[in-house]
Each structure stands twice: as C-alpha cells, then as structure tokens.
C-alpha cells in the first residue's frame, strides 16, 4: 500500500490537495497530513510513508531540514518540495539534498499529479529492481548446493584455477574454508543398510548426513560437504583454531577423531544405518587436494573387501611397493590424459592409454598398479564429463561402483576393455553435446532476429547476446544452416518489409525506421537488390 504525507503549516493547502487529487487513480491508497515538520516526523515514525510533499518555509523546522532528516532515516522516501517563485534558490538547494522534485505554488493540480506520478514510477522501478535482485539472490541460494558441488569437483579432479579465483568463488558461494590453511578430508561411504534404497532415497540420506556433519563439527571446524565424483560423500574440514589458538597438532587430531566418532553415532541413531569414514592427514588446501583425493579413493577401493573398520586413516596405511612404477609414468607426462580428452584429441588419448597398458604388460604389474591406473583414468573421465555439465555415472553407473571396480582391477583385460569403452562413450557424448549446443545457438539467434523491433541488430550485437565471438558465431551459423548470418538478418528484414508494404498503410520512411534502417535511400537500395524493384515500385504495381 502506497502512502503519501502532505506537510504545510497552512493547513488549507494540504486539505485542498487531499480533497481534489484523484489519489486512487495515481495508485496511492492512504493520504496523511501534518501542519509542521515535527508533526510530520511523528507521522513518519508511525506509518510506512513512501512519498513526502513538504513546504519549505515552516516555523521551527524548515522543509529543507525535514528532507535532511528523511534522507538519513528513511532514504527510500521520495521527497517533493512545495515552493514559491521567491524561494527558487531554496528549491535548488533541495535538489542538492536529493529531493526528487519541486512544485511551484500556487499548486496546479495537473502539475502536481505529474510530479507525484513521476515519483510513483521511480518507486515502482526501485521495487521491481529490488524484486529482481531478491529473486536472483533466492535463486542463487537455491543453486548454492550445485555451485559448491561443481567447484569441489573442479578442485578434486585437478582443474587449474588460480588461488584468487578459488577464493572469489568460495566467498561468492559462502564457503567458510580458507585457502592456504591446513585442512583435512573425510570420505564417507554408506553401509549396507542403505544399499537397497532407490536413487532419490539415497540422495535424501546423503543430504541428511551432510547436515549432521555440519552440526557435529561446528563451531570447532569450518565444513564444506557434497557428493564426491566417485561413489561417496566428501567433507572438507578446517579447524576454527581462532577459538583454540594454543592447541597442539596432537590435540587437534584427538579433538577431530572424537568429533568423527560422535558424527558416526549420530548418523547411526538418526538414520538407522552405518557409515564408513576415511580420514586423511592435514594438508595444504587447495594445492594438495587433488593428489590426496586420489590417494584416499585408492585406499577406499583397496579396503573395500571387508566393511570391518568403520574409520580408516590414510596416514596409517602401509605404502605398497611399486615394482613397475615406470610403466605408469606415461599417465602423468604432458600432455596429460585430462588435457587430451578435454581438447578432444581422441586418437592421441587412446594412444597414450595404449602405451601405458603395453608397458604394464612388458614390465609386470600388481593389483595396486591396476588400482592406480583405474583411479587416474576415471578421474580424467569424470573431469571431462563434468566440463560438459554431466556426471560420469549418467554414462556408466555400474563401472564407477566401488564393488564393480574391484572386479575390473582383478582383470587386466577387463579393465583395458572397460577403459576404451568409456573413452568411446565420452567421445560420442561430447559430439552429441556439441551438436546440440550448436543447434541451440542457431535457435537462439533466429528467435532474437524474429523479435527484432528496429534496434541496431547486427552479427556483433547478436554475438554479444549469446556470449560468443562474432567470427565463431558466423561460422557456426553458416555450417548449421548453409546461410551467412548477415545474409539471414537482411533476408528476414526484407521479408518483414515486403509484408508491411503489402498489408499496412505505413509510409516508406516509417517502415525504414521500424526495420532499424536510418537512411530510406539505403533501405530502398537493399530492397531493390533483394526483390528487383524499389519499395515504391512494389507498392505501385
């Protein structure tokens, strides 16, 4: 409800305005009156006023002083000033004080309505802008879970982001962890009590586990949790050691392990199922995160045979010997498999993996080497799928299940067959995704041109709206449709011109302007080039 306050020590002025102005037509539902600035402040404190109309010269507190007070306490209010010709200098001063406008006395009703309407329009624009911002913030908050997960996956799978970029994203997504501080990682697997649940039910359980983690570890730890790329949950924690500045590392570890035990018990009590936690040592975040994640996943898969130990400490695992480590070196030399897949160098990627398999066959291998190969290659697969906005499990859900992975790494031929099968799936998925994206861009462009209302529409302005370089957009459009984008824009305008010339009484210069052309002669030249006659000749035939 819009409310207005009229202030003047000459009460007949406010009474006359209150009685004669069509307030409901203006959209104002409540009109208040005050005979002094001090009385106006009482009204302002008691009601939600949107527009203030005040005289300048009043005893005690002037209208200018009232505007200053309003600006400080109620900055959203639009202030209009009533002033006579003799007080014009005061009016200029009021504008400097951010008064919305001034109205000359004696008040002309039409002029008054015009000023109040402008103030109403200004308020509506502000409200609409606020609503848009609020909706965007609400939408963004709803999307925070997705955005945080995407960022986590980028970091876990080794995407090259600067520390500043990571800081900016974490701040934007309201993640409390700090870069360049010690952090620890928990990987959480669901116990067999949850194994028969459908996907939706498991998602709810995972969401509940994340909430329990936040409740247990806060306020002593900062927590960031989400679904990991592999089939588990991840919880990153950073000690809020500002609360405990004198704690030693041993005390921190003891406190953390006690919190993990409480966490496991709460999950068991509330969700009626067990979880298995793999805990890493403290590491430098985010630099050491990708490597440590692969180590933790490898440990999970290695220890998957028996669910007897509910808490696994990575730093306590016995290092396995690497008799044929040189056979795996090809995985980590540049260009990496991730780079080859991301840049769609499919043949080079297949050749790289083939060389690794060949060297493993020549030098010999252990099951641990097959695990390392599986983890490294699947991480590259996951990153590539993630770049397309997909989860790799959407392409092959079984292959990324830890139990199935065990079967794969027990068999050299099966692992080799599965990896090349996944590479072919990625290639097909990427090609389909790329083709779909191009078709979508063409559709966007044609919709923009169809909506052309005479603005300066060009390849450059269209490219800006679809966030592509003009040259690249032109190539896509020509490849997809066989017609140049510039030619298509002109053809659509000429067809529109033909329709307007045939079915409307608009003059040639009006049609010229409507189509976005500044010069009628140029429009006539383009029309003749397209149809073999001028617009006048077409109309006269």
C-alpha positions in Angstrom: 0.0 0.0 0.0 1.5 3.3 -1.1 1.1 6.2 1.4 1.8 9.9 0.9 2.4 12.6 3.6 1.5 16.2 2.8 3.2 18.8 5.1 2.4 22.5 5.2 1.8 25.0 8.1 -1.0 26.4 6.0 -3.5 23.6 6.5 -5.8 24.7 3.8 -3.1 23.7 1.2 -2.9 20.1 2.4 -6.6 19.8 2.9 -7.3 21.1 -0.7 -4.8 18.6 -2.1 -6.2 15.8 -0.1 -9.7 16.5 -1.3 -9.1 17.3 -5.0 -6.3 15.0 -6.3 -7.5 11.6 -7.7 -5.3 9.6 -5.4 -6.6 6.1 -6.2 -6.0 6.7 -9.9 -2.4 7.5 -9.0 -2.1 4.3 -7.0 -2.0 6.0 -3.6 -4.2 4.4 -1.0 -3.5 6.5 2.1 -3.0 10.3 2.4 -1.6 11.7 5.7 -1.4 15.4 6.6 0.8 17.4 9.0 0.9 21.1 9.9 4.7 21.2 10.8 7.9 19.3 10.2 7.9 18.0 13.8 4.4 16.7 13.4 5.5 15.1 10.1 8.3 13.2 11.8 5.7 11.7 14.2 3.7 10.5 11.2 6.8 9.1 9.5 7.6 7.2 12.6 4.1 5.8 12.9 3.4 4.9 9.2 5.3 3.5 6.2 5.4 6.6 4.1 6.5 6.3 0.5 6.2 9.9 -0.8 6.7 13.2 1.2 5.4 16.5 -0.1 6.5 19.4 2.1 6.5 23.2 2.1 9.9 25.0 2.5 9.0 27.8 4.9 7.6 26.5 8.1 8.1 27.7 11.7 10.5 25.7 13.9 11.9 23.2 11.5 12.0 24.0 7.8 11.1 21.8 4.9 14.8 21.5 3.9 15.7 20.4 7.4 12.9 17.8 7.2 14.3 16.5 4.0 17.7 16.1 5.5 16.2 14.1 8.4 14.2 11.9 6.0 17.3 11.2 3.9 19.1 10.0 7.0 16.3 7.9 8.5 14.1 6.9 5.6 16.2 7.1 2.4 13.7 5.2 0.4 11.1 8.0 0.6 10.7 10.3 -2.5 10.6 13.9 -1.3 8.8 16.6 -3.2 9.1 20.3 -2.3 6.4 23.0 -2.4 8.0 26.3 -3.2 7.0 29.8 -4.4 8.8 31.8 -7.1 10.6 33.8 -4.4 12.0 30.7 -2.9 13.5 29.3 -6.0 17.0 29.3 -4.6 15.7 27.1 -1.8 14.4 24.7 -4.5 17.8 24.4 -6.0 19.2 23.6 -2.5 16.5 21.0 -2.0 17.6 19.2 -5.2 21.2 19.2 -3.9 19.8 17.5 -0.8 18.4 14.8 -3.2 14.8 15.9 -3.2 13.0 14.1 -6.0 11.4 17.3 -7.5 9.8 20.6 -6.6 6.3 22.0 -7.3 5.6 25.7 -7.6 3.0 27.5 -5.5 0.1 28.1 -6.0 -0.2 24.4 -6.8 -1.6 23.5 -10.2 -3.4 20.1 -9.9 -2.1 18.8 -13.3 1.5 19.8 -12.5 1.1 18.2 -9.0 -0.3 15.0 -10.5 2.6 14.9 -13.0 5.2 15.2 -10.3 3.6 12.6 -8.0 3.2 10.2 -10.9 6.9 10.5 -11.7 7.7 9.8 -8.0 5.4 6.7 -8.2 7.1 5.5 -11.3 10.5 5.9 -9.6 9.3 3.9 -6.6 8.0 1.1 -8.9 11.2 0.9 -10.8 13.1 0.6 -7.5 10.7 -2.1 -6.2 11.0 -4.0 -9.4 14.8 -3.8 -9.3 14.7 -5.0 -5.7 12.4 -7.8 -6.6 14.7 -8.9 -9.4 17.8 -8.8 -7.1 15.9 -10.7 -4.4 14.7 -13.3 -6.9 18.3 -13.7 -8.2 19.6 -14.0 -4.6 17.0 -16.5 -3.8 17.7 -18.4 -7.0 21.4 -18.3 -6.3 21.0 -19.6 -2.8 18.9 -22.4 -4.1 21.7 -23.1 -6.6 24.5 -22.8 -4.0 24.5 -26.6 -3.4 25.0 -27.2 -7.1 27.6 -24.5 -7.4 29.5 -25.7 -4.4 29.5 -29.2 -5.8 30.8 -28.1 -9.2 33.6 -26.1 -7.5 34.5 -29.1 -5.3 34.6 -31.4 -8.3 36.8 -28.9 -10.2 39.3 -28.9 -7.3 39.2 -32.7 -6.7 39.7 -33.5 -10.4 42.6 -31.1 -10.8 41.1 -28.2 -12.7 43.7 -25.4 -13.0 42.3 -22.5 -11.0 44.3 -19.6 -9.5 44.2 -19.3 -5.7 42.5 -15.9 -6.1 39.8 -17.4 -8.4 39.2 -20.1 -5.8 39.0 -17.5 -3.0 36.5 -15.4 -5.0 34.2 -18.4 -5.8 34.3 -19.7 -2.2 33.4 -16.2 -0.9 30.6 -15.9 -3.5 29.2 -19.4 -2.6 29.6 -18.6 1.2 32.1 -21.4 1.8 33.8 -20.7 5.1 37.0 -22.7 4.5 40.1 -20.5 3.8 42.7 -21.2 1.2 46.3 -21.7 2.2 45.2 -23.1 5.6 45.6 -26.7 6.8 42.5 -28.9 6.1 41.5 -32.5 6.4 39.3 -34.6 4.2 36.7 -37.2 5.1 35.3 -39.6 2.5 32.1 -41.2 3.6 30.6 -44.4 2.3 27.1 -45.6 3.1 26.8 -49.0 4.8 24.8 -52.0 3.6 21.7 -50.8 5.4 21.3 -48.2 2.7 22.2 -50.4 -0.3 18.6 -51.3 -1.3 17.3 -47.7 -1.4 16.5 -46.0 -4.7 18.4 -43.0 -6.0 16.0 -40.4 -4.5 16.1 -42.0 -1.1 19.9 -42.3 -1.1 20.1 -38.6 -2.1 18.0 -37.7 0.9 20.2 -39.8 3.2 23.3 -38.1 1.8 21.7 -34.7 2.4 20.9 -35.6 6.0 24.5 -36.9 6.6 25.9 -33.6 5.3 23.6 -31.7 7.8 24.7 -33.9 10.6 28.3 -33.3 9.7 27.8 -29.5 9.9 26.0 -29.8 13.3 28.7 -32.0 14.8 31.8 -30.3 13.6 30.6 -26.7 14.0 31.7 -24.4 15.7 35.1 -26.0 16.2 35.6 -26.7 12.4 34.6 -25.0 9.2 32.8 -27.6 7.0 32.3 -28.0 3.2 30.5 -31.1 2.2 28.9 -32.5 -1.0 28.8 -35.6 -3.2 32.2 -36.6 -4.4 32.9 -37.5 -8.1 33.3 -41.2 -7.1 30.6 -43.0 -5.2 30.9 -41.4 -1.8 30.4 -38.2 0.1 33.2 -35.8 0.8 33.6 -33.5 3.9 36.4 -31.0 4.0 37.1 -29.5 7.4 39.3 -26.7 8.6 39.9 -26.2 12.3 38.5 -22.9 13.6 41.6 -22.6 15.6 40.9 -18.9 16.3 38.8 -20.3 19.2 41.7 -22.5 20.3 45.0 -20.8 19.4 47.2 -22.8 21.7 46.1 -26.3 20.7 48.9 -28.6 19.5 48.5 -30.8 16.4 48.0 -33.9 18.6 45.3 -32.1 20.5 43.6 -31.1 17.2 43.7 -34.7 15.9 42.3 -36.1 19.2 39.5 -33.5 19.1 38.8 -34.3 15.4 38.6 -38.1 15.9 36.3 -37.6 18.9 34.0 -35.4 16.7 34.1 -38.1 14.0 33.0 -40.8 16.5 30.1 -38.5 17.6 29.3 -37.9 13.9 29.1 -41.7 13.2 27.0 -42.3 16.3 24.5 -39.6 15.3 24.1 -40.9 11.8 23.5 -44.4 13.2 21.0 -43.1 15.8 19.0 -40.8 13.4 19.3 -42.6 10.1 19.5 -46.2 11.3 22.5 -47.2 9.3 26.3 -47.3 9.4 28.7 -45.2 7.6 32.4 -45.8 6.9 34.8 -42.8 7.1 38.2 -42.5 5.5 40.2 -39.6 7.1 43.3 -38.0 5.6 46.1 -36.2 7.4 46.2 -32.4 7.4 47.1 -31.0 4.1 47.7 -27.7 2.4 44.4 -26.6 0.8 43.7 -26.4 -2.1 47.2 -27.3 -3.6 47.4 -30.8 -2.3 43.7 -31.7 -2.6 43.6 -33.5 -6.0 46.6 -35.8 -5.2 45.3 -36.6 -1.7 41.8 -37.3 -3.1 43.2 -39.9 -5.5 45.2 -41.4 -2.6 42.1 -41.6 -0.5 39.9 -43.1 -3.2 42.6 -45.7 -3.9 42.7 -46.6 -0.2 38.9 -46.9 -0.2 38.9 -49.3 -3.2 41.8 -51.2 -1.8 40.0 -51.8 1.6 36.6 -52.4 0.1 36.6 -56.1 0.5 35.6 -56.1 4.2 33.5 -53.5 6.0 35.1 -54.2 9.3 36.9 -51.0 10.1 34.4 -48.0 10.3 37.3 -45.5 10.4 40.2 -45.6 8.1 43.3 -43.3 8.5 45.2 -42.7 5.3 48.4 -41.8 7.0 48.4 -45.2 8.8 48.2 -47.2 5.6 51.2 -49.2 4.6 52.8 -47.9 1.4 52.6 -50.6 -1.3 55.7 -51.3 -3.3 55.9 -50.1 -6.9 57.9 -52.7 -8.8 56.7 -51.5 -12.1 56.2 -47.8 -11.4 57.9 -46.8 -14.7 55.0 -48.4 -16.6 52.6 -45.8 -15.1 54.8 -42.8 -15.7 53.1 -42.2 -19.1 49.9 -41.3 -17.2 51.5 -38.2 -15.7 53.6 -36.9 -18.5 52.4 -33.9 -20.6 50.1 -33.7 -22.4 48.0 -35.4 -19.6 45.1 -37.6 -20.4 42.8 -35.0 -18.9 44.1 -32.4 -21.3 43.8 -34.7 -24.4 40.2 -35.6 -23.5 39.2 -32.0 -22.8 40.7 -30.8 -26.1 39.0 -33.7 -27.9 42.3 -35.2 -29.1 40.7 -38.7 -29.0 43.3 -40.6 -31.1 46.1 -39.2 -29.0 44.3 -40.1 -25.8 43.7 -43.6 -26.9 47.4 -43.9 -28.0 48.5 -42.7 -24.6 46.5 -45.2 -22.7 47.5 -48.0 -25.1 51.2 -47.2 -24.4 50.6 -47.4 -20.6 48.9 -50.8 -21.0 51.7 -52.1 -23.2 54.4 -51.1 -20.7 52.5 -52.7 -17.9 52.3 -56.0 -19.8 56.1 -55.8 -20.6 57.2 -54.9 -17.0 54.7 -56.7 -15.0 52.1 -55.3 -12.6 50.4 -55.7 -9.3 46.7 -55.2 -8.4 47.8 -51.9 -6.8 49.1 -50.7 -10.2 45.7 -51.6 -11.7 44.0 -49.6 -9.0 46.2 -46.6 -9.7 45.5 -46.8 -13.4 41.8 -47.1 -12.7 41.7 -44.1 -10.4 43.8 -41.9 -12.6 41.9 -42.7 -15.8 38.5 -42.4 -14.2 39.4 -39.0 -12.7 40.2 -37.8 -16.2 36.9 -39.3 -17.4 35.0 -37.5 -14.6 36.6 -34.2 -15.3 35.8 -34.4 -19.0 32.2 -35.3 -18.3 32.0 -32.5 -15.7 33.1 -30.0 -18.3 30.0 -30.9 -20.3 27.8 -30.5 -17.3 27.3 -34.2 -16.9 28.1 -36.8 -14.2 30.1 -39.7 -15.5 27.7 -42.1 -13.7 25.0 -41.0 -16.2 27.0 -42.7 -18.9 28.1 -45.8 -16.9 26.7 -46.2 -13.4 28.0 -49.7 -12.8 31.6 -49.0 -13.8 32.1 -46.5 -11.1 30.6 -48.5 -8.2 33.5 -49.5 -5.8 32.4 -53.1 -5.7 32.4 -53.4 -9.5 35.7 -51.5 -9.7 37.2 -54.3 -7.6 36.2 -56.8 -10.3 37.7 -54.6 -13.0 41.1 -54.3 -11.3 41.3 -58.0 -10.8 41.4 -58.5 -14.5 43.9 -56.7 -16.8 41.9 -57.5 -20.0 38.5 -56.4 -18.4 40.0 -53.1 -17.2 41.5 -52.4 -20.6 38.3 -53.2 -22.4 36.2 -51.1 -20.0 38.5 -48.0 -20.2 38.5 -48.0 -24.0 34.7 -48.5 -24.0 34.3 -45.5 -21.7 36.5 -43.4 -24.0 34.2 -44.2 -26.9 31.2 -43.2 -24.8 32.8 -39.9 -23.9 33.6 -39.2 -27.5 30.1 -39.9 -28.6 28.6 -37.9 -25.7 30.8 -34.9 -26.4 30.0 -35.0 -30.1 26.3 -35.2 -29.4 26.5 -32.4 -26.8 28.5 -30.2 -29.2 26.0 -30.7 -32.0 23.1 -30.0 -29.6 24.8 -26.8 -28.4 25.3 -25.6 -31.9 21.6 -26.2 -32.8 20.6 -24.4 -29.6 22.7 -21.4 -30.6 21.1 -21.2 -34.1 17.7 -21.4 -32.5 18.6 -18.6 -30.1 19.9 -16.4 -32.9 16.7 -16.9 -35.0 14.5 -16.1 -32.1 16.4 -12.8 -31.5 16.1 -11.8 -35.1 12.4 -12.7 -35.1 12.0 -10.3 -32.1 13.8 -7.5 -33.9 11.9 -4.3 -33.2 14.1 -1.9 -35.1 17.1 -1.9 -32.8 20.6 -1.9 -34.2 20.7 -5.6 -34.7 23.9 -7.0 -36.2 26.2 -10.0 -36.1 28.1 -8.2 -33.3 25.1 -7.4 -31.1 23.7 -10.9 -31.6 27.1 -12.5 -30.7 27.2 -10.4 -27.5 23.7 -11.7 -26.5 24.7 -15.4 -27.0 28.1 -14.9 -25.4 30.1 -15.9 -28.5 32.8 -14.3 -30.7 31.2 -12.8 -33.8 33.5 -14.8 -36.1 32.9 -18.0 -34.3 29.1 -17.4 -34.3 29.1 -16.7 -38.0 31.0 -19.9 -38.7 28.6 -22.0 -36.6 25.5 -20.4 -38.2 26.9 -20.9 -41.8 27.9 -24.5 -41.0 24.5 -25.3 -39.5 22.2 -23.5 -41.9 24.2 -23.0 -45.1 23.4 -19.3 -45.0 25.6 -16.5 -43.7 24.2 -14.9 -40.5 24.5 -11.4 -42.0 22.5 -12.6 -45.1 19.9 -14.1 -42.9 19.4 -10.9 -40.9 18.9 -8.9 -44.2 16.6 -11.6 -45.6 14.4 -11.5 -42.5 14.2 -7.7 -42.7 13.3 -7.7 -46.4 10.6 -10.3 -45.8 9.2 -8.1 -43.0 9.4 -5.0 -45.3 7.5 -6.9 -48.0 4.8 -7.8 -45.5 4.5 -4.2 -44.2 4.4 -2.7 -47.8 1.7 -5.2 -48.8 -0.5 -5.3 -45.7 -0.1 -1.9 -44.0 -0.6 1.7 -44.8 2.6 2.8 -43.2 4.7 5.2 -45.2 8.1 4.1 -46.6 10.1 6.2 -44.1 8.1 4.7 -41.2 8.9 1.2 -42.4 12.5 2.2 -42.8 12.7 3.2 -39.1 10.7 0.2 -37.9 13.2 -2.1 -39.6 16.2 -0.4 -38.0 17.5 1.5 -41.0 18.5 5.1 -40.6 18.5 6.0 -44.3 15.4 5.5 -46.6 17.6 5.6 -49.6 19.8 2.8 -48.3 16.7 0.7 -47.4 15.3 1.3 -50.9 18.7 0.1 -52.4 18.7 -3.1 -50.2 15.0 -3.8 -51.1 15.7 -3.4 -54.8 18.8 -5.7 -54.6 16.6 -8.3 -52.9 13.4 -8.1 -55.0 14.5 -6.3 -58.2 12.4 -3.3 -57.6 12.1 -0.3 -55.1 9.6 -0.2 -52.3 7.6 2.4 -54.2 7.6 0.3 -57.4 6.4 -2.7 -55.3 3.5 -0.8 -53.8 2.5 0.8 -57.1 2.3 -2.5 -59.1 
